[in-house]
Amino acid sequence: MITLFDIPSTVGAWSPSAWRTRYTLDYKKIPYKVEWVEWPDLPTTLQAHGIGPGGRKPDGSSYYSVPSIIDVDDETGKVKKALSDSIEIAKYLDEAYSDTPKVLPEDGKELEGVVGFTEGFFMVWLPVFMVVCKAMLPQLHPTSREFFSKARAKDVQQYYPGYETLEDIPFSKEDKEATWKRFKDSWTKGLAAHENLVQGKWFLGEGRIGFADFVIGGVLLWLKTVFGEDREEWKDLSQWDGGRWEKFLDGLKEYQRV
């Protein structure tokens, strides 16, 4: 049985990165269970399961992240695999569960395109980073909230120097409106470069649902969950590009098990 490690909140599953793996597992119909771990407990918990760091911070120190999984043999109790990073998890699941639908293309050029898209997609939604992070704060449990607030404030020191927490950073209504406009421009222009998406298809084309679509869906579902579907932010986003993104997310609904 696979265990997926994720960070809890008062609104349920929210992490856009963890949603990539949730979508992958549900699309493949692979049974799994979820272990919820508060943010400050991630290093200790993941290390205890033999899961290495997800990467390194600019200062060279290691960080631990979700999604992370362990795959345990039900009969022997032996850990078959312990790893983090959504795309590495997808590669493992495609190989280890070869009788399930592939989420990554076998063609080298297409795979390169999916990996490149995944690695660069952060820049598409980066403009909304501060807005969504501030909206998330009250939805996290107290232990994770404090950690998240300090960590994200540190992330934006270049733009907001001297502030130790997100709560301390001033952000007016006018700031939010300007940020949202930049986000809309970035999202529309960034995804307009992919003809299949413009035509209302999946990233790789008609009927070829895959990992890149889960990357997009994870961010859309994150924003819908954090803002709430009745709030102005989601109502606005759902109408962008002729309502394409609400339809896109609806197309992934059957793989959104929590």
Beta strands, then each sheet from edge to edge (+ up, - down):
strand 1: 2-6
strand 2: 32-36
strand 3: 55-56
strand 4: 62-63
strand 5: 68-72
strand 6: 79-84
sheet 1: 2+ 1+ 5- 6+
sheet 2: 3+ 4-
end
